[in-house]
Amino acid sequence: MMVLLTFTLAAVVTFALRAWMTVAGGRLVESERFAELTALVTPAVLAAMIASALLLGHGHATTPAVASVAAVVAAFAVVRRTGNVGLGLALGLAVNACLMFVGLG
């Protein structure tokens, strides 16, 4: 029971530290330079999550599936062109689902 409580507490503290930078960091500090750096935290976190999901499988480096790579490329292109992360996410998920449906996942 104590081990479960310890891991839960560690997870909550870790999540709170990451969420603070992503959600509240820009509002808490008035420095324009810090605001610019804080704006880069969310894309960096998303990029790290995507990279680890693509390149690691069961703790070992793997070759990513065609559907996953195509989804990331499509999402990146849309975000780069429109600046809309939500639209890029939606398109990336759609591309991934379609390619997995036809067997390229």
Backbone torsions as a table, in degrees:
resi	resn	phi	psi	omega
1	MET	NA	-40.2	-179.1
2	MET	-66.2	-36.5	179.3
3	VAL	-64.9	-43.4	178.6
4	LEU	-62.1	-42.3	178.0
5	LEU	-63.9	-40.5	179.5
6	THR	-64.3	-46.5	178.8
7	PHE	-65.4	-38.4	178.0
8	THR	-63.5	-45.5	178.6
9	LEU	-62.5	-43.4	178.5
10	ALA	-62.7	-41.2	179.2
11	ALA	-65.0	-41.9	179.9
12	VAL	-65.2	-44.7	179.9
13	VAL	-64.5	-44.5	178.9
14	THR	-61.3	-46.1	178.7
15	PHE	-61.7	-42.2	-179.1
16	ALA	-62.7	-40.9	178.6
17	LEU	-63.8	-42.4	179.3
18	ARG	-70.2	-41.2	-178.9
19	ALA	-66.3	-35.1	-180.0
20	TRP	-59.0	-47.1	-179.8
21	MET	-65.1	-37.1	-176.6
22	THR	-77.0	-43.5	-171.9
23	VAL	-94.6	-49.6	-169.1
24	ALA	-106.9	-10.2	-174.5
25	GLY	-56.2	-42.9	-178.8
26	GLY	-67.5	-29.5	-178.8
27	ARG	-83.5	-24.3	-174.7
28	LEU	-85.8	-23.9	-177.1
29	VAL	-119.4	133.0	-174.6
30	GLU	-88.1	-12.2	-177.2
31	SER	-63.8	130.3	179.0
32	GLU	-66.6	-37.7	179.7
33	ARG	-64.0	-43.7	178.5
34	PHE	-65.2	-36.8	178.2
35	ALA	-63.5	-39.1	177.3
36	GLU	-63.3	-44.1	179.4
37	LEU	-67.1	-38.9	179.3
38	THR	-64.3	-34.1	178.9
39	ALA	-63.7	-21.7	-180.0
40	LEU	-87.0	-9.9	-177.2
41	VAL	-66.2	-48.1	-177.2
42	THR	-60.9	-49.3	176.7
43	PRO	-61.2	-34.8	179.2
44	ALA	-66.7	-41.2	178.2
45	VAL	-63.9	-45.4	178.7
46	LEU	-62.1	-42.4	179.2
47	ALA	-62.8	-41.2	178.6
48	ALA	-64.7	-40.9	178.8
49	MET	-65.3	-42.4	-179.9
50	ILE	-66.2	-44.6	-179.6
51	ALA	-61.6	-44.0	-179.7
52	SER	-68.7	-34.9	178.6
53	ALA	-69.2	-35.3	-179.2
54	LEU	-75.9	-40.8	-168.1
55	LEU	-102.8	-8.7	179.9
56	LEU	-120.6	128.6	175.0
57	GLY	-131.0	119.9	-179.0
58	HIS	56.4	35.4	175.6
59	GLY	85.2	0.8	-179.0
60	HIS	-123.6	150.4	177.4
61	ALA	-65.3	135.1	-179.8
62	THR	-134.1	167.3	172.7
63	THR	-85.1	127.0	-177.9
64	PRO	-69.5	152.1	178.4
65	ALA	-70.4	152.0	179.5
66	VAL	-57.5	-42.2	-178.6
67	ALA	-61.8	-40.6	-179.7
68	SER	-66.9	-44.4	-179.8
69	VAL	-65.3	-44.1	179.2
70	ALA	-62.1	-38.8	179.2
71	ALA	-65.1	-42.5	179.4
72	VAL	-66.1	-42.4	179.7
73	VAL	-63.7	-44.8	179.6
74	ALA	-63.5	-45.2	-179.9
75	ALA	-63.6	-42.7	178.7
76	PHE	-60.5	-44.5	-179.4
77	ALA	-61.6	-43.0	-179.5
78	VAL	-66.4	-44.9	-179.8
79	VAL	-65.0	-40.6	179.9
80	ARG	-64.0	-38.8	-177.3
81	ARG	-79.4	-42.4	-173.7
82	THR	-101.9	-24.4	-175.3
83	GLY	78.3	8.2	-177.4
84	ASN	-103.1	104.8	-177.5
85	VAL	-67.6	-37.7	179.2
86	GLY	-61.4	-42.7	178.1
87	LEU	-65.0	-40.8	177.2
88	GLY	-62.5	-41.8	178.1
89	LEU	-63.1	-45.0	-179.8
90	ALA	-62.4	-44.8	179.5
91	LEU	-66.3	-42.1	178.6
92	GLY	-60.0	-42.7	177.6
93	LEU	-64.7	-40.1	179.5
94	ALA	-65.0	-45.1	178.5
95	VAL	-61.6	-45.2	179.3
96	ASN	-60.2	-46.4	-178.8
97	ALA	-63.1	-43.9	-179.2
98	CYS	-64.0	-44.5	-179.3
99	LEU	-69.5	-33.6	175.7
100	MET	-68.8	-34.6	178.4
101	PHE	-62.2	-37.5	-179.6
102	VAL	-88.1	2.7	172.5
103	GLY	98.4	13.7	179.6
104	LEU	-97.8	12.1	-177.8
105	GLY	-93.6	NA	NA
